[in-house]
Amino acid sequence: MNTPYNESRDLNLRPVVGLLQSIPEPVVEQLAMTAIKRHRDLLKITEELYRALPPEIQAGKKPAGVAHVKYLDAAIQMHSQMSALTTLLDILGRAPKVYGVDS
């Protein structure tokens, strides 16, 4: 791994850090690439759900309806997965090139 893991970062998911403690770098890199692709998919879904909301709900001027709750659920999933991705990138010490997306 390129940089030493900084244990003082409180944003990392400790169970993931422990799980990957002795895993070889190429495996962590593959997990990070998969997580990047998954995050992009979740982001796309979340953005589509947000754009489908009426402007008054987007602006927070109307109470949440079913579509808003669906968007909120997707946003929570996306941000939760981002926490795992951030942890993977911190463990790896770099952002890997994701073939088929970055090329």
N, C-alpha and C positions, 0 to 999 in steps of 0.2 A: 504494500500500500504506500502511496506517495507521501502522505503526511500522517503524523501520529494522531491518534484519536484523542480529542480533548474531552475529558470526563466532566469538566465543569459546565459544558453546554447542557442546559436543562430542557432543551427542546427535543432531544433525542428520546426515542422509545427504548428504555432500558431493556425490556425483554428481547427486542431485536438485536441490540448490541450484544447481549449475552449469548443469544442464539448463534450469532455469526463470529464470535470471538476467535475461534481457531479455523475458520473456513478460509480456504485459499482465495486470493484476490480475483482470479478469473471467475470463480463462482459468484462472488459478491458483485462483480461487474455485470455478469449476466442477469442477476436479480435486479440490479439497478436499471439496466436497459429495459427489462420487462416492466418495471415500475414506472419508468418514464412513459412508455407507450400506454400503459393503463391510465396514467394520470391525464394524458392528452385525450384519451377516449372519454374519461369522466368529465373533463373540462368541456368538451364538445357537447355532451349531453346536458350539462348544467347550463351552459350558455343558451342552448336551444330552448330549454324550459323557461329560462328567464325572459328571452325575447318573446315567448308566447304569452307572457303575462300582460294584462292591460296596464297602460302607463300609470294609472292611479295606484295600482298595487306595487308596481316597480318603485314608485316614489314613496311608498309607505303611507299613503293617504287613505287607504281602504283596508279593512281587516282581511286577514288571510282566508282564502277559500281553498278548495281541494287542489287546484293547480298550483297555488302558492306553497302549500304544504309539500307537494311533490317536488317543487323546485328546491325548497329548503332541505328536504331529505337528500336530494342529489348533491347539493352544496356541502352538506355535512359529510357525505361519503367521499366527495372529492377532497375536502380539506383533511379528513382523516387519513386518506391514502397519501396525501402530500406529506404528512408527518412521517409516515413510513419511508417515503422516497427521500426526504431530507436526511433521515437517519442513515439510509443506505449510502447516500452521497457523502455524508460526513465520515462514515466508516471507510469508504473507498478512497476518499481524499481528493476526488476529482469528479467531473461529470463525464461519463463515457460518451463516445460517439454512438448514436443510435442509427444503425444502417437502415436505409429505406426511408428515413425521416430527415436526417441531417445531411445526407449525401446529395 
